[in-house]
């Protein structure tokens, strides 16, 4: 996707033989990319999916109101969706997200992902660990948002950045 949009893979990326990826704008989830295998035509079909909740969030935080639902990634609506986020990125000096943590996490991951010093890489010799060539968050059964880690079964938190 490229800046300002990033694709994050999921540890549980496969669902009903579809591959699903989070689409994020400065770390905030704004939609989902769905890859459906088309064995008959030997070509994957790729969709952009924006739930009603994500559409409301996109409107609230970025004043972007394009659509909700699942559409082909090459459709006019999908193109408008990408253009709106690019325009928002170009005109805003300070991107505001639901949480400042989203923006900082996105910045750090993009900085780690640079591979060459000539890209003005500030943090050398550190690379993010990727899953299916995309950033990901590692789910854990631990809940630590209140600074007192506790076991939370499958409703726990996640490790936001894994790097080597």
N, C-alpha and C positions, 0 to 999 in steps of 0.2 A: 504493500500500500504506500509506504513512504510517509515522510513527515507531512502534515502533523498527525496523520492516522497511523496507528501501529496495530499489528495483528498479534494476539497472544494465543498460544495453544493451551489446551486444557489437558490435564492428566487423564481425564475421562473424555477424550476427544471424540471417540466413536460412539454414536448412538443410532441404533437401527441402521447400521451400515453407512451412515452419513458421518462425515468429519466436520466437527464444529470448532470454530475459532472465535474468540472475543475480538471485536473491533473497538479500539480505544482511541480517544482523543485526549492527549496529555494525561494518560493513565486512567481516565474515566471511561467506563464501559458505555458505548453509545449504540451498539448493535452487535450482530453476530454474522459471521461468514459461514455458510453451509456448503460443503462440497459433497455432491451426490455422485456416486459412481454410476456411469451409464455403460454397462457392459455391451449392450447392443450396438452402440455407436463408437465404442472404444474411446470415449471422451468424457471427462468429468463435467458436470454441470455445476456452476457456482452461483450461489444466491446471496443476497444481502437480506438479512432478517432483522427488523426493528420491532420489538414488542410495543404494546401500548404504553407500558410503564417507561420504557427507554425513550419513546417519542415524547412523553410528558417531561421527562428529565432533560432531554435535549432542548426542549422549548424553555424550560425553567432556567437552566444554567447558561445556555448559549444563544437563546432566542432563535433557535433553528427549528422550523416546523415544515418538514417535507412530506413525510408519510409514516405509516406504520404498516407492518405486514411483511410478507416474503416476496421478493422480486428478483428477477435475473440481474446479475451484477453488471451486465452491459446495457441495461434498460436506461431510458431517459431519466426516470426517477432516481435510479442509483447514481447516475452521473450528476444530477442536481444535488443529491445528498453530499457527494464528495466535494463538489464546487462550493456549497454553502459552508462546509467546515473549513475549506481552504481560504475562503473569503473572510471568515470569522478570524482565522489565524492571522491573516495578513493585516487586518484592520485593528486588532487588539494588541496593545502594548503589554498588557497583563492578562493572561488567560486565567479566568476564575473557574475552578472546578468545585465539585461537591465537597472535596477535602483537599487542603493544600498538599497533603501527603501524596495524592495522585500525581500532581504536577512534578513534585520533587522526585518521586520514584521514576517517572517517565524520563526526566532529565538525566538521572544517574544511569539508568539502563542504556539510554542512547549514547551517553558518554562512554560507558564501558564497551559498547558494541563497536566503537570506532577501532579500526585495525592499524592505522598508520599515524605516525607523528605528524605527517603533513596534513592530516585532517584536523590538526590542532587538538590532538588527544591529550587531555590534561592528566588523566589517571592511567599511566602506562602499566603494562603487564597484568592487566585485569580484564577478563572477558566474561560476559554473562553466559551462564549455562542455558542452552536453549533446548526446547523440545519440538521436534518437527520443524526446525529452523526458525522458531519463533520464541519470543519471551514467554515465560509461564510463571505461575505462582504455585508453589508446592503446598498442597493441602496437608494439614496436620490435625490430630485430634486434640490439640492443646488450644486453650483460649487464654490469651495473655494481654488483652487490650486494657485490662485494669491494673496492669503491672504486677499481678499476682497470678502466675500461671496455674491453671487448673485443667484437669482432664474434662473434655467437653464432648466426648464421643465423636460422632460425625458432624456435629454442629460447631466444630472448632474453628480455628483461624487458619492462616497460611503464611508461608515464608514468601515474602514479596520479591526478594532478590537473592538469587543463587549465583555465585561467581567463582571463578578459579583464577 
